[in-house]
Amino acid sequence: MRETIYVVDDEKNTRELIAAFLKREDYRVQTFADGASLLAACEAAVPDLVILDILMPGIDGLSVCSSLRHSYETLPIIIVSAKDSPYDRVTGLTLGCDDYVVKPFLPLELAMRVRALLRRRSVQAAAPEGSAELVYGPLTLYPERRSATLAGEAFPLTPTEYDFLAFLIRRAGAAVSREELLKSLWQVDWEADTRATDDLVKRLRRKLRERNSPLKIETVWGFGFRLTLDGENT
């Protein structure tokens, strides 16, 4: 089944360019000129992925991102914006977007990022039915349906959050570099901003703290991250 992508940008030329290129990649695309129209459309039918700008009339893109993440916890979101300061990237990723693309961009690069996110979200791309669960302390990941539980309760994760934790669990106890994580999560070979992993970690740490979980994502200074448990000898 063809995936549906919603694109919101107040610049007509930009949204038409994105839509045209994605349609060439065989996606179904709907475009919107403002955030309010996008949110209304999502209430009627949730898409497979959303691409949104930050600077828009009415509701800004960061507020739209926050609203989408609150209502649709696993919906893949890509921000495409001319705002390229560290603050803007950090804010977007902290609010829940899965990727941040700076204008001007190559349409092929955007399509690759879209494809990577949708591939991870797709059940068909997951491990076969009955494959082994991934367990680390109170956290369990279920590859066949790409879901998670924490201390026996549902633990909603975005596609990128799920793959980040799965990557660390498979290497439990071992430190993993930021660069290795980027290549695994986005599956695109470009000069990536390693802040993306740092901000993803901040979001996951907040989720774990809210559940009072003993599971920790430890920073290995100057290198990357590893999973640990409170009281565990590392």
ZADOMAR-209152 format. One record per atom (N, C-alpha, C): residue in three letters; x, y, z. Coordinates in steps of 0.1 Angstrom, whole numbers, padded with zeros to 4 digits, always signed. Atoms other than C-alpha are relative to their C-alpha. Last residue first. Layout:
N
ALAXYZ
...
***
This chain:
234
THR-0004-0003+0014
THR+0297-0006+0347
THR+0015+0003-0002
ASN-0014-0003+0002
ASN+0285-0022+0379
ASN+0003+0002-0015
GLU-0007+0009+0008
GLU+0247-0019+0380
GLU+0015+0004+0000
GLY-0006+0010-0008
GLY+0232-0001+0409
GLY+0008-0010-0007
ASP-0005-0005-0013
ASP+0209+0019+0387
ASP+0005-0012+0008
LEU+0010+0000-0010
LEU+0208+0002+0353
LEU+0005+0005+0013
THR-0003+0005-0013
THR+0229+0009+0323
THR-0012-0001+0008
LEU+0011+0002-0009
LEU+0226+0015+0285
LEU+0005-0006+0013
ARG+0002+0015-0003
ARG+0255+0029+0266
ARG-0012-0001+0010
PHE+0009+0003-0011
PHE+0263+0063+0249
PHE+0000-0015+0002
GLY+0014+0004+0003
GLY+0287+0081+0227
GLY-0008-0003+0012
PHE+0001+0012+0008
PHE+0324+0091+0224
PHE-0015-0002-0004
GLY-0008-0001+0012
GLY+0337+0123+0239
GLY-0001-0012-0009
TRP-0004-0014+0004
TRP+0321+0115+0273
TRP+0010-0001-0012
VAL-0014+0003+0000
VAL+0304+0081+0275
VAL+0007+0012-0006
THR-0008-0006+0010
THR+0269+0093+0283
THR+0015-0004+0002
GLU-0012-0006-0006
GLU+0248+0068+0302
GLU+0008+0007-0012
ILE-0008-0002+0012
ILE+0212+0061+0290
ILE+0013+0008+0005
LYS-0007-0013+0002
LYS+0197+0049+0323
LYS+0007-0001-0014
LEU-0007+0001+0012
LEU+0171+0022+0332
LEU+0006+0014-0003
PRO-0014+0002-0004
PRO+0161+0024+0369
PRO+0009+0000-0013
SER-0006+0012+0004
SER+0127+0038+0357
SER+0015+0000+0004
ASN-0008+0004-0011
ASN+0108+0065+0376
ASN+0008-0013-0003
ARG+0004+0013-0004
ARG+0083+0065+0347
ARG+0008-0005+0013
GLU+0014-0002-0003
GLU+0087+0103+0342
GLU-0006-0014+0005
ARG+0002-0007-0013
ARG+0124+0098+0345
ARG-0014+0000+0004
LEU-0004+0010-0010
LEU+0124+0073+0316
LEU-0002+0006+0014
LYS+0010+0010+0000
LYS+0105+0097+0293
LYS+0002-0010+0011
ARG+0011-0006-0006
ARG+0129+0125+0302
ARG-0012-0010+0001
ARG-0002-0001-0014
ARG+0158+0103+0294
ARG-0011+0006+0008
LEU+0002+0013-0006
LEU+0143+0095+0261
LEU+0002+0000+0015
ARG+0015+0003+0001
ARG+0139+0131+0251
ARG-0002-0013+0007
LYS+0006-0009-0010
LYS+0175+0140+0263
LYS-0015-0004+0000
VAL-0003+0005-0013
VAL+0188+0110+0243
VAL-0007+0008+0011
LEU+0008+0012-0001
LEU+0171+0122+0211
LEU+0002-0006+0014
ASP+0014-0005-0003
ASP+0187+0156+0217
ASP-0010-0012+0001
ASP+0000-0006-0014
ASP+0222+0141+0220
ASP-0014+0004+0003
THR+0001+0011-0010
THR+0216+0119+0189
THR-0001+0005+0014
ALA+0013+0007+0001
ALA+0207+0149+0168
ALA-0001-0012+0010
ARG+0009-0005-0011
ARG+0236+0169+0182
ARG-0013-0008-0001
THR+0001+0009-0011
THR+0258+0146+0160
THR-0009+0005+0012
ASP-0002-0007-0012
ASP+0250+0167+0130
ASP-0002-0009+0012
ALA+0011-0003-0009
ALA+0254+0145+0100
ALA+0004+0008+0012
GLU-0007-0006-0012
GLU+0280+0146+0072
GLU-0011+0005+0009
TRP-0003-0014+0003
TRP+0261+0123+0048
TRP+0006+0005+0013
ASP-0014-0004-0002
ASP+0256+0086+0044
ASP+0003+0014-0004
VAL-0004-0008+0012
VAL+0220+0078+0050
VAL+0014+0005+0003
GLN-0003+0009+0012
GLN+0207+0050+0072
GLN+0003+0008-0012
TRP+0004-0007+0012
TRP+0191+0075+0096
TRP+0003-0008-0013
LEU+0014-0006-0002
LEU+0192+0054+0128
LEU-0005+0006-0013
SER+0010+0011-0002
SER+0222+0031+0120
SER-0014+0006+0000
LYS+0001+0008+0012
LYS+0244+0058+0105
LYS-0011-0011+0001
LEU+0005-0008+0010
LEU+0236+0082+0133
LEU-0002-0009-0013
LEU+0014-0001-0002
LEU+0242+0056+0159
LEU-0007+0007-0011
GLU+0006+0013+0003
GLU+0276+0048+0145
GLU-0015+0000+0002
GLU+0000+0001+0014
GLU+0285+0085+0145
GLU-0006-0014-0004
ARG+0010-0008+0006
ARG+0274+0090+0181
ARG-0001-0003-0015
SER-0003-0014+0004
SER+0296+0061+0192
SER-0012+0007-0006
VAL+0003-0001+0015
VAL+0283+0030+0210
VAL+0002+0015-0003
ALA+0002-0014+0004
ALA+0296+0020+0245
ALA-0001+0000-0016
ALA-0011-0005+0008
ALA+0291-0017+0253
ALA-0003+0015-0004
GLY-0013+0000-0007
GLY+0270-0029+0282
GLY+0011+0006-0008
ALA+0001-0003-0014
ALA+0241-0038+0260
ALA+0013-0002+0007
ARG-0014-0002-0004
ARG+0250-0039+0223
ARG+0001+0003+0015
ARG-0008+0010+0007
ARG+0217-0053+0211
ARG+0015+0001+0003
ILE+0003+0013-0007
ILE+0200-0032+0238
ILE+0009-0011-0007
LEU-0008+0000-0013
LEU+0217+0000+0224
LEU-0002-0014+0007
PHE-0015+0000+0003
PHE+0205-0006+0188
PHE+0008-0001+0013
ALA-0003+0013+0005
ALA+0170-0015+0200
ALA+0015-0001-0003
LEU+0000+0009-0011
LEU+0169+0017+0221
LEU+0003-0014-0004
PHE-0011-0004-0008
PHE+0178+0039+0191
PHE+0002-0010+0012
ASP-0012+0006+0006
ASP+0155+0019+0168
ASP+0012+0004+0008
TYR+0000+0014+0000
TYR+0125+0026+0191
TYR+0013-0006-0005
GLU-0003+0003-0014
GLU+0134+0063+0196
GLU+0000-0016+0001
THR-0014-0002-0002
THR+0136+0067+0158
THR+0004-0004+0015
PRO-0008+0010+0007
PRO+0102+0051+0152
PRO+0015+0002+0003
THR+0000-0004+0014
THR+0086+0072+0180
THR+0009-0010-0007
LEU-0013-0005+0006
LEU+0081+0053+0212
LEU-0002+0005-0014
PRO+0000-0005+0014
PRO+0051+0045+0234
PRO+0013+0007-0004
PHE-0010-0011+0000
PHE+0059+0025+0266
PHE+0001+0006-0015
ALA-0003-0006+0013
ALA+0030+0002+0274
ALA+0009+0012+0001
GLU+0009-0009+0005
GLU+0033-0012+0309
GLU+0004+0005-0013
GLY+0013+0006+0003
GLY+0051-0043+0321
GLY-0011+0009-0005
ALA+0005+0006-0013
ALA+0080-0025+0338
ALA-0014-0005-0002
LEU-0009-0004-0010
LEU+0085-0006+0305
LEU-0006-0004+0013
THR+0006-0001-0013
THR+0068-0020+0274
THR+0011+0003+0010
ALA-0008+0001-0012
ALA+0077-0015+0238
ALA-0008+0000+0013
SER+0006-0006-0012
SER+0063-0018+0203
SER+0009-0002+0012
ARG-0007-0013-0003
ARG+0078-0025+0169
ARG-0007+0008+0011
ARG+0010-0011+0001
ARG+0052-0052+0161
ARG+0005+0014+0003
GLU+0011+0003+0010
GLU+0074-0081+0153
GLU-0010+0011-0001
PRO-0003-0003+0014
PRO+0104-0065+0170
PRO-0011-0002-0010
TYR+0007+0011+0008
TYR+0088-0065+0205
TYR+0002+0003-0015
LEU+0004-0004+0014
LEU+0110-0043+0228
LEU-0005-0012-0008
THR+0001+0011+0010
THR+0112-0050+0265
THR-0005+0006-0013
LEU+0005-0004+0014
LEU+0124-0025+0291
LEU+0000-0012-0009
PRO+0015-0001+0000
PRO+0125-0034+0329
PRO-0005+0003-0014
GLY+0006-0005-0012
GLY+0161-0046+0327
GLY-0015+0000-0001
TYR-0011-0006-0008
TYR+0172-0049+0291
TYR-0007+0005+0013
VAL+0003-0003-0014
VAL+0150-0072+0269
VAL+0013+0006+0007
LEU-0012-0006-0004
LEU+0148-0075+0231
LEU-0003+0005+0014
GLU+0002-0013-0006
GLU+0121-0100+0222
GLU+0014+0005+0004
ALA-0002-0002-0014
ALA+0130-0129+0200
ALA-0002+0015+0004
SER-0014-0003-0002
SER+0113-0132+0166
SER+0002+0003+0015
GLY-0006+0009-0009
GLY+0079-0147+0166
GLY+0014+0002+0003
GLU+0009+0003-0011
GLU+0067-0129+0135
GLU+0007-0011+0009
PRO+0011+0009+0002
PRO+0097-0119+0114
PRO-0008-0003+0012
ALA-0004+0014+0000
ALA+0118-0088+0122
ALA-0012-0009-0002
ALA-0004+0005-0014
ALA+0105-0054+0112
ALA+0004-0015-0001
ALA-0014-0001-0001
ALA+0105-0041+0076
ALA+0005-0005+0014
GLN-0006+0009+0010
GLN+0070-0054+0069
GLN+0015+0000+0002
VAL+0000+0013-0007
VAL+0058-0037+0101
VAL+0007-0010-0009
SER+0008+0011+0006
SER+0067-0004+0085
SER+0002-0013+0007
ARG+0014+0001-0005
ARG+0079+0023+0108
ARG-0007-0012-0005
ARG+0000+0004-0014
ARG+0116+0017+0102
ARG-0014-0002+0006
ARG-0005+0014+0000
ARG+0111+0017+0064
ARG+0000-0005+0014
LEU+0011+0008+0003
LEU+0090+0049+0067
LEU+0004-0015+0001
LEU+0010-0001-0011
LEU+0118+0067+0085
LEU-0012-0010-0002
ALA-0005+0006-0012
ALA+0144+0056+0060
ALA-0009-0001+0012
ARG+0000+0015+0002
ARG+0123+0064+0030
ARG+0005-0007+0012
VAL+0014+0005-0001
VAL+0116+0099+0043
VAL-0001-0015-0001
ARG+0003+0000-0014
ARG+0153+0104+0049
ARG-0014-0004+0002
MET-0007+0010-0007
MET+0161+0093+0014
MET-0003-0001+0015
ALA+0006+0012+0003
ALA+0134+0115-0001
ALA+0006-0012+0007
LEU+0013+0000-0008
LEU+0148+0145+0018
LEU-0007-0013-0003
GLU-0004+0003-0014
GLU+0183+0137+0004
GLU-0013-0001+0008
LEU-0004+0014-0001
LEU+0169+0134-0032
LEU+0004-0004+0015
PRO+0012+0008+0000
PRO+0151+0167-0029
PRO+0003-0015+0002
LEU+0002+0008+0012
LEU+0184+0184-0021
LEU-0012-0009+0001
PHE-0003+0014-0001
PHE+0180+0210+0006
PHE-0001-0007-0014
PRO+0004+0009+0011
PRO+0180+0247+0009
PRO+0005-0014+0001
LYS+0001-0006+0013
LYS+0167+0247+0036
LYS+0013+0008-0003
VAL-0002-0015+0002
VAL+0178+0227+0066
VAL-0002+0003-0014
VAL-0007-0003+0012
VAL+0164+0192+0074
VAL+0000+0015-0003
TYR+0001-0015+0002
TYR+0155+0181+0109
TYR+0009+0003-0012
ASP-0011-0004+0008
ASP+0146+0144+0117
ASP-0002+0015-0003
ASP-0009+0011+0002
ASP+0124+0125+0141
ASP+0012+0004-0008
CYS-0002+0003+0014
CYS+0105+0155+0154
CYS+0011-0011-0001
GLY+0005+0013+0005
GLY+0095+0152+0191
GLY+0002-0003-0015
LEU+0015+0001+0001
LEU+0096+0185+0209
LEU-0005-0013-0007
THR+0005+0002-0013
THR+0133+0179+0218
THR-0015-0001+0000
LEU-0002+0014-0004
LEU+0142+0174+0182
LEU-0005-0003+0014
GLY+0008+0008+0009
GLY+0126+0207+0171
GLY+0001-0015+0005
THR+0014-0002-0003
THR+0141+0226+0201
THR-0009-0010-0008
VAL+0002+0006-0013
VAL+0176+0212+0196
VAL-0015+0001+0004
ARG-0001+0015+0002
ARG+0175+0220+0159
ARG-0003-0007+0013
ASP+0011+0005+0008
ASP+0162+0255+0165
ASP+0000-0015-0002
TYR+0012-0001-0008
TYR+0187+0263+0193
TYR-0012-0006-0008
PRO+0001+0011-0009
PRO+0216+0250+0172
PRO-0013+0000+0009
SER-0008-0002-0012
SER+0207+0275+0145
SER-0001-0012+0009
ASP-0011+0010-0002
ASP+0195+0263+0112
ASP+0008+0002+0012
LYS-0005-0003-0013
LYS+0161+0281+0106
LYS+0010-0011+0004
ALA-0012-0009+0003
ALA+0155+0277+0069
ALA+0007+0003+0013
SER+0000-0014-0004
SER+0132+0248+0078
SER+0013+0007-0004
VAL-0008-0005+0011
VAL+0122+0212+0069
VAL-0001+0015+0002
ILE+0000-0014+0001
ILE+0110+0194+0101
ILE+0009+0004-0012
ILE-0012-0006+0005
ILE+0104+0157+0096
ILE-0002+0015+0000
ILE+0001-0015+0003
ILE+0078+0139+0117
ILE+0014+0005-0004
PRO-0013-0006+0004
PRO+0072+0101+0120
PRO-0002+0015-0005
LEU+0000-0006+0014
LEU+0039+0094+0138
LEU+0014+0005-0003
THR-0009+0007+0009
THR+0046+0071+0169
THR+0000+0006-0015
GLU-0013+0002-0006
GLU+0031+0093+0196
GLU+0010-0007-0009
TYR-0004+0012+0008
TYR+0002+0106+0177
TYR+0014-0003+0003
SER+0012+0007+0005
SER-0017+0132+0198
SER+0003-0014-0006
HIS+0009+0002-0011
HIS+0012+0146+0219
HIS-0012-0009-0004
ARG-0006+0011-0008
ARG+0036+0142+0190
ARG-0008-0003+0012
LEU+0000+0013+0007
LEU+0013+0160+0167
LEU+0006-0011+0009
SER+0014+0005-0001
SER+0007+0189+0192
SER-0001-0014-0007
SER+0003+0004-0014
SER+0045+0193+0198
SER-0014-0006+0000
CYS-0008+0012-0003
CYS+0052+0193+0160
CYS-0004-0005+0014
VAL+0006+0010+0007
VAL+0024+0219+0154
VAL+0007-0014+0003
SER+0012+0003-0007
SER+0038+0241+0181
SER-0008-0011-0006
LEU-0004+0007-0012
LEU+0072+0238+0165
LEU-0012-0003+0009
GLY-0003+0014+0002
GLY+0057+0246+0131
GLY+0004-0008+0013
ASP-0013+0002+0005
ASP+0041+0279+0141
ASP+0003-0015+0000
ILE-0008+0010-0009
ILE+0004+0281+0145
ILE+0013-0002-0006
GLY+0008+0007-0010
GLY-0009+0312+0127
GLY+0008-0008+0009
PRO+0010-0009-0006
PRO+0013+0320+0097
PRO-0009-0008+0010
MET+0013+0000+0007
MET+0042+0297+0092
MET-0009+0009+0006
LEU+0006-0013+0001
LEU+0079+0296+0102
LEU-0012+0000-0009
ILE+0002-0006-0013
ILE+0087+0261+0113
ILE-0007+0013-0001
ASP-0009-0011-0002
ASP+0081+0240+0082
ASP-0002+0006+0014
LEU+0005-0013-0003
LEU+0065+0206+0082
LEU+0011+0011+0001
ILE-0011-0009+0003
ILE+0069+0171+0067
ILE-0005+0014+0003
VAL+0002-0015+0002
VAL+0045+0146+0082
VAL+0013+0007-0002
LEU-0011-0009-0003
LEU+0045+0108+0078
LEU-0004+0014-0002
ASP-0011+0009-0004
ASP+0021+0078+0075
ASP+0013+0008+0004
PRO-0009+0004+0011
PRO-0009+0101+0075
PRO+0011-0010+0005
VAL-0014-0001-0004
VAL-0037+0102+0102
VAL+0009-0005-0012
ALA-0007+0011+0004
ALA-0071+0108+0087
ALA+0015+0002+0003
ALA+0009+0008+0010
ALA-0098+0132+0098
ALA+0006-0013-0004
GLU+0011+0005-0008
GLU-0079+0144+0129
GLU-0009-0008-0009
CYS-0004+0012-0008
CYS-0048+0146+0108
CYS-0011-0005+0008
ALA+0000+0011+0009
ALA-0066+0169+0083
ALA+0004-0013+0007
ALA+0013+0004+0003
ALA-0075+0193+0111
ALA+0000-0012-0009
LEU+0005+0007-0012
LEU-0039+0194+0123
LEU-0015-0005-0002
LEU-0006+0013-0002
LEU-0027+0201+0088
LEU-0006-0007+0011
SER+0006+0009+0010
SER-0052+0229+0082
SER+0006-0014+0001
ALA+0014+0003-0004
ALA-0042+0246+0115
ALA-0007-0010-0010
GLY+0000+0011-0010
GLY-0005+0243+0106
GLY-0014-0004+0004
ASP-0001-0004-0014
ASP-0007+0264+0075
ASP-0002-0012+0009
ALA-0007-0012-0001
ALA-0004+0261+0037
ALA+0002+0005+0014
PHE+0007-0010-0008
PHE-0012+0225+0034
PHE+0008+0012+0001
THR-0007-0012-0005
THR-0002+0197+0010
THR-0009+0010+0007
GLN+0010-0011-0002
GLN-0014+0162+0005
GLN+0008+0011+0005
VAL-0004-0012-0007
VAL+0010+0135-0009
VAL-0012+0010+0000
ARG+0011-0009+0001
ARG+0006+0099-0019
ARG+0002+0012+0008
TYR+0008-0003-0012
TYR+0040+0084-0023
TYR-0012+0008-0003
ASP+0012+0009-0002
ASP+0053+0068-0055
ASP-0007+0002+0013
GLU-0004+0012-0008
GLU+0088+0083-0055
GLU-0012-0009+0004
ARG-0008+0007+0009
ARG+0077+0107-0083
ARG+0006-0013+0007
LYS+0009+0007+0009
LYS+0050+0117-0059
LYS+0007-0008-0010
LEU+0004+0012-0007
LEU+0077+0126-0034
LEU-0010-0008-0008
PHE-0011+0009-0001
PHE+0094+0149-0059
PHE-0005-0013+0007
ALA-0003+0005+0014
ALA+0062+0167-0069
ALA+0011-0011+0001
ALA+0011+0009+0004
ALA+0051+0171-0033
ALA+0003-0006-0013
ILE-0001+0012-0008
ILE+0085+0186-0022
ILE-0011-0011-0004
LEU-0013+0007+0004
LEU+0086+0210-0051
LEU+0000-0013+0008
GLU+0002+0006+0013
GLU+0049+0220-0045
GLU+0012-0008-0005
ARG+0008+0012-0003
ARG+0056+0226-0008
ARG-0004-0007-0013
THR-0007+0010-0008
THR+0085+0248-0016
THR-0008-0013+0001
ASN-0010+0006+0008
ASN+0069+0268-0044
ASN+0007-0012+0007
LYS+0006+0008+0010
LYS+0038+0275-0023
LYS+0010-0008-0008
GLU-0006-0003+0013
GLU+0058+0288+0007
GLU-0006-0010-0011
ASP+0007-0012+0005
ASP+0035+0285+0037
ASP+0005+0005-0013
ASP-0009-0010+0001
ASP+0047+0249+0043
ASP-0007+0012-0006
VAL+0006-0013-0003
VAL+0028+0218+0053
VAL+0012+0010+0000
VAL-0010-0010+0001
VAL+0034+0184+0037
VAL-0006+0014+0003
TYR+0005-0014-0001
TYR+0013+0154+0046
TYR+0012+0010+0000
ILE-0008-0010-0006
ILE+0026+0120+0034
ILE-0007+0014+0000
THR+0005-0014+0001
THR+0005+0090+0026
THR+0009+0009+0008
GLU+0000-0008-0012
GLU+0022+0056+0021
GLU-0005+0014-0003
ARG-0008-0013+0001
ARG+0013+0035-0009
ARG-0002+0008+0013
MET+0008-0012+0000
MET+0000+0000+0000
MET+0009+0013+0000
***
